[in-house]
Amino acid sequence: MGTVHRLIEEHGRQGALKMAPTVGDRRAIEAAIQYMSDEDAGVGFLYSG
């Protein structure tokens, strides 16, 4: 698990967003929040043969 995910787990969504110094950091946190809240985020792969 990455630093952003740990930050979200420790401080919550709003806390993590408040700690983000740049717009890019806020976007990364929002993307991580969406990924973490996706219940269908299973492993996806293709097998060619």
DSSP file (Angstrom, degrees, kcal/mol; ACC not computed):
  #  RESIDUE AA STRUCTURE BP1 BP2  ACC     N-H-->O    O-->H-N    N-H-->O    O-->H-N    TCO  KAPPA ALPHA  PHI   PSI    X-CA   Y-CA   Z-CA
    1    1 A M              0   0    0      0, 0.0     2,-0.0     0, 0.0     0, 0.0   0.000 360.0 360.0 360.0 141.6    0.0    0.0    0.0
    2    2 A G     >  -     0   0    0      1,-0.1     4,-2.1     4,-0.0     5,-0.2  -0.226 360.0-101.7 -86.9 174.6    1.3    3.4   -0.9
    3    3 A T  H  > S+     0   0    0      1,-0.2     4,-2.4     2,-0.2     5,-0.1   0.874 120.0  53.2 -61.5 -40.7    1.8    6.6    1.1
    4    4 A V  H  > S+     0   0    0      2,-0.2     4,-2.2     1,-0.2    -1,-0.2   0.919 108.7  49.3 -65.0 -43.1   -1.3    8.2   -0.2
    5    5 A H  H  > S+     0   0    0      1,-0.2     4,-2.4     2,-0.2    -1,-0.2   0.909 111.6  49.3 -62.7 -41.4   -3.5    5.2    0.8
    6    6 A R  H  X S+     0   0    0     -4,-2.1     4,-2.4     1,-0.2    -1,-0.2   0.908 109.2  52.6 -63.0 -42.0   -1.9    5.2    4.3
    7    7 A L  H  X S+     0   0    0     -4,-2.4     4,-2.4     1,-0.2     5,-0.3   0.905 110.4  47.9 -60.1 -42.9   -2.6    9.0    4.6
    8    8 A I  H  X S+     0   0    0     -4,-2.2     4,-2.2     1,-0.2    -2,-0.2   0.912 112.2  48.9 -65.5 -43.4   -6.2    8.5    3.7
    9    9 A E  H  < S+     0   0    0     -4,-2.4    -2,-0.2     1,-0.2    -1,-0.2   0.874 116.9  41.9 -65.2 -36.6   -6.6    5.6    6.2
   10   10 A E  H  < S+     0   0    0     -4,-2.4    -2,-0.2    -5,-0.2    -1,-0.2   0.859 131.1  21.2 -78.9 -36.2   -5.0    7.6    9.0
   11   11 A H  H  X S-     0   0    0     -4,-2.4     4,-0.7    -5,-0.2    -3,-0.2   0.480 101.5-126.1-115.1  -5.6   -6.6   11.0    8.4
   12   12 A G  H  X  -     0   0    0     -4,-2.2     4,-2.4    -5,-0.3     5,-0.2  -0.051  41.4 -62.7  78.6 172.1   -9.8   10.3    6.4
   13   13 A R  H  > S+     0   0    0      1,-0.2     4,-2.3     2,-0.2     5,-0.2   0.954 134.2  40.5 -59.8 -55.3  -10.8   11.8    3.1
   14   14 A Q  H  > S+     0   0    0      1,-0.2     4,-2.2     2,-0.2    -1,-0.2   0.883 115.0  52.2 -66.0 -39.0  -11.2   15.4    4.2
   15   15 A G  H  X S+     0   0    0     -4,-0.7     4,-1.3     2,-0.2    -1,-0.2   0.913 111.0  47.2 -63.1 -42.8   -8.1   15.3    6.4
   16   16 A A  H  X S+     0   0    0     -4,-2.4     4,-0.6     1,-0.2     3,-0.2   0.908 111.9  50.4 -65.5 -41.8   -5.9   13.9    3.6
   17   17 A L  H >< S+     0   0    0     -4,-2.3     3,-0.8     1,-0.2    -1,-0.2   0.876 107.9  53.3 -65.1 -36.5   -7.3   16.5    1.1
   18   18 A K  H 3< S+     0   0    0     -4,-2.2    -1,-0.2     1,-0.2    -2,-0.2   0.800 106.7  53.5 -66.9 -28.2   -6.6   19.3    3.6
   19   19 A M  H 3< S+     0   0    0     -4,-1.3    -1,-0.2    -3,-0.2    -2,-0.2   0.610  83.0 105.8 -82.2 -11.9   -3.0   18.2    3.9
   20   20 A A    <<  -     0   0    0     -3,-0.8     6,-0.1    -4,-0.6    -3,-0.0  -0.565  53.4-164.4 -75.0 120.2   -2.4   18.2    0.1
   21   21 A P        +     0   0    0      0, 0.0     2,-0.3     0, 0.0    -1,-0.2   0.735  67.1  37.2 -78.9 -21.8   -0.2   21.2   -0.8
   22   22 A T  S  > S-     0   0    0      1,-0.1     4,-2.0     0, 0.0     5,-0.1  -0.835  80.2-114.5-129.2 164.9   -1.0   21.3   -4.6
   23   23 A V  H  > S+     0   0    0     -2,-0.3     4,-2.3     1,-0.2     5,-0.2   0.889 117.7  55.2 -62.4 -39.9   -3.8   20.7   -7.0
   24   24 A G  H  > S+     0   0    0      1,-0.2     4,-2.1     2,-0.2    -1,-0.2   0.887 106.6  50.0 -61.6 -39.9   -1.9   17.7   -8.4
   25   25 A D  H  > S+     0   0    0      2,-0.2     4,-2.2     1,-0.2    -1,-0.2   0.901 109.7  51.0 -65.1 -40.8   -1.6   16.2   -4.9
   26   26 A R  H  X S+     0   0    0     -4,-2.0     4,-2.5     1,-0.2    -2,-0.2   0.893 109.4  50.8 -63.8 -39.2   -5.4   16.6   -4.3
   27   27 A R  H  X S+     0   0    0     -4,-2.3     4,-2.4     2,-0.2    -1,-0.2   0.898 109.3  50.7 -64.8 -39.9   -6.1   14.9   -7.6
   28   28 A A  H  X S+     0   0    0     -4,-2.1     4,-2.2     2,-0.2    -2,-0.2   0.899 111.2  48.6 -64.1 -40.0   -3.9   12.0   -6.6
   29   29 A I  H  X S+     0   0    0     -4,-2.2     4,-2.5     2,-0.2    -2,-0.2   0.915 110.6  50.5 -66.1 -43.3   -5.7   11.7   -3.3
   30   30 A E  H  X S+     0   0    0     -4,-2.5     4,-2.3     2,-0.2    -2,-0.2   0.911 110.8  49.6 -60.9 -42.1   -9.1   11.8   -5.1
   31   31 A A  H  X S+     0   0    0     -4,-2.4     4,-2.3     1,-0.2    -1,-0.2   0.908 111.5  48.8 -63.3 -41.7   -8.0    9.1   -7.5
   32   32 A A  H  X S+     0   0    0     -4,-2.2     4,-2.8     2,-0.2    -2,-0.2   0.887 109.6  52.6 -65.4 -38.7   -6.8    6.9   -4.6
   33   33 A I  H  X S+     0   0    0     -4,-2.5     4,-1.7     2,-0.2    -2,-0.2   0.920 110.3  47.9 -62.6 -43.9  -10.1    7.5   -2.7
   34   34 A Q  H  X S+     0   0    0     -4,-2.3     4,-0.6     2,-0.2    -2,-0.2   0.910 113.4  47.7 -63.8 -41.8  -12.0    6.3   -5.8
   35   35 A Y  H >< S+     0   0    0     -4,-2.3     3,-0.9     1,-0.2    -2,-0.2   0.926 112.2  48.8 -64.2 -44.7   -9.8    3.3   -6.2
   36   36 A M  H 3< S+     0   0    0     -4,-2.8    -1,-0.2     1,-0.2    -2,-0.2   0.791 111.9  49.2 -67.6 -27.8  -10.1    2.4   -2.5
   37   37 A S  H 3< S+     0   0    0     -4,-1.7     2,-0.7    -5,-0.2    -1,-0.2   0.520  83.9 106.1 -90.5  -5.2  -13.9    2.7   -2.5
   38   38 A D    X<  -     0   0    0     -3,-0.9     3,-1.1    -4,-0.6    -4,-0.0  -0.658  51.1-167.8 -78.7 112.5  -14.4    0.6   -5.6
   39   39 A E  T 3  S+     0   0    0     -2,-0.7    -1,-0.2     1,-0.2    -4,-0.0   0.683  84.5  57.3 -74.1 -17.4  -15.8   -2.8   -4.4
   40   40 A D  T 3   +     0   0    0      1,-0.1     2,-2.4     2,-0.1    -1,-0.2   0.130  67.0 125.2 -99.2  20.1  -15.1   -4.3   -7.9
   41   41 A A    <   +     0   0    0     -3,-1.1    -1,-0.1    -6,-0.2     2,-0.1  -0.409  37.9 152.7 -80.5  67.0  -11.4   -3.6   -7.9
   42   42 A G        -     0   0    0     -2,-2.4     2,-0.4     1,-0.1    -2,-0.1  -0.324  55.7 -78.5 -87.7 175.2  -10.4   -7.2   -8.6
   43   43 A V        -     0   0    0     -2,-0.1     2,-0.5     2,-0.0    -1,-0.1  -0.614  49.3-164.6 -75.8 129.0   -7.3   -8.5  -10.3
   44   44 A G        +     0   0    0     -2,-0.4     2,-0.3    -3,-0.1    -3,-0.0  -0.965  19.5 147.6-119.8 131.9   -7.7   -8.2  -14.0
   45   45 A F        -     0   0    0     -2,-0.5     2,-0.4     2,-0.0    -2,-0.0  -0.984  34.5-130.9-154.7 161.8   -5.5  -10.0  -16.5
   46   46 A L        -     0   0    0     -2,-0.3     2,-0.5     2,-0.0    -2,-0.0  -0.921  10.4-157.5-116.7 144.0   -5.5  -11.5  -20.0
   47   47 A Y        -     0   0    0     -2,-0.4    -2,-0.0     1,-0.1     0, 0.0  -0.980   1.5-164.2-122.0 120.3   -4.2  -14.9  -20.9
   48   48 A S              0   0    0     -2,-0.5    -1,-0.1     1,-0.1    -2,-0.0   0.518 360.0 360.0 -87.2  -4.3   -3.3  -15.3  -24.5
   49   49 A G              0   0    0      0, 0.0    -1,-0.1     0, 0.0    -2,-0.0   0.485 360.0 360.0 169.8 360.0   -3.1  -19.0  -24.7
